[in-house]
Amino acid sequence: MYETIQMLHSYLAYVALAILIIAVVNAITGLSSKRVFTMDKDLRISLFTLIICHIQLLVGLILYFISPSGLSAIQEFGMGGLTSAARLLAVEHPFVNILAIAAITIG
C-alpha cells in the first residue's frame, strides 16, 4: 500500500504541475490582454487546478503519516538525529508544500 500511494503521489505531482502551468499561463494571458474572467473557461481551469493540488496535498499527508521517512523518522530519531536528507523528507518538504498549497488557495 505504501508503494502505491508513493507512486500516486509522484505521478500526481506531474499532473498538478502541468495543470498549474496551464492555469498560470491562462491568467497571465487574460491579464495582459485585459480579457474578462469568464465563468466557463477561466473558472473551470482554476477550480480544476485547485482540486488537483488539494488532492496532491491529501495524498502527501497520507504518505507522510504512513511513510518510514515521515513522521515516524522524527519520532524515532528526533530532530537532532536526522540527517539533512531525512530532514528534507520529514520536515522541509511537507512544510514548504503546505505553504505552496495555501498560496495556491489564496491566489
N, C-alpha and C positions, 0 to 999 in steps of 0.2 A: 504494500500500500504506500509506503514511504517513497519508493522509486517512482510510482505512478504519479503521485502528487508533485514530486520534484520535476518530473518530465513535463507535466501540465504547466507548472509554474514557469519553466524555462521557455516552452513554446508560446505560452500566452504572453510572455514579455515581448516577443517579436510582433505579435498581433496588436498589442497595446501601443507599442512604439509606432507601428505603421499607421494606425488609426489616429494617433495623437499628432503625427506629422501632417496627415490629411486635414485634421481639424485646424491646426495652426496655419497651414497654407491657405485654407478657406477663409479664416478670419483675417489674415493679412491682406489677401486679395480683395475681400469685401471692404476692408478699411481703406485701402489705397484707392479703390475705385468709387468710394463713397456710396456703396450699394446698401440698400436697406436690409436689415436682418429679417429674413423670411422665416415663417413658422414651419414651412415644409422642409426645405433642404438644409438650411443652416441649423435649425433646432434639432433635426434628426441626427446630423453629423455630430454635433456637440453632445447630445444626450447619449448616443451610442458610445462615444469616447469616454464619457463619464462612467457608464455602466461597465465597460470592459476594464477600465482602470480600477474600479472598485472590486470587481471580481478578482482581478490580479492581486489586489491587496488582501482579500479574504483567503485566497489560496495560499498566499505568502504567510499570513498569520497562522493558518493551519499547519503549514510546513514548519514554521518557527517553533510551534509547541510540540510537534512530534519528531523533529529532527534531532539527531545526536549532537549537531553543532549549533543548535539554537539555545533555547532556554536551559536545557539540561547541561550544556557546557558551562554556562555561568554558575549553575547550582553546584556543579561538580568541582570546578577549579577556582571559582571566584574571579573577580575582575583582575586581580593581580597575577593570577596563574595562567591567564590566556595569552597565547602568542598573538602577534599582530594579525595573522591570517584568521585565527579563531575569533579575535575581537571584531574583525571586519564582518564576519558572518553572524556573530551573535549580537552585536550591538549597533555598529555603524550602518550596515546595510538596511536593517529594519527601520532605524530612526530616520535616516535620510529619505527613504521611500515613503514613510508615513507623512513626512513634511511635504514631499512632492505630491502625494495624493490630496493633501489639504490645499495646496496651491492650485491644483487642477480643479478641485471642487469650488474654490472661491472664484477662479477665473471663468 
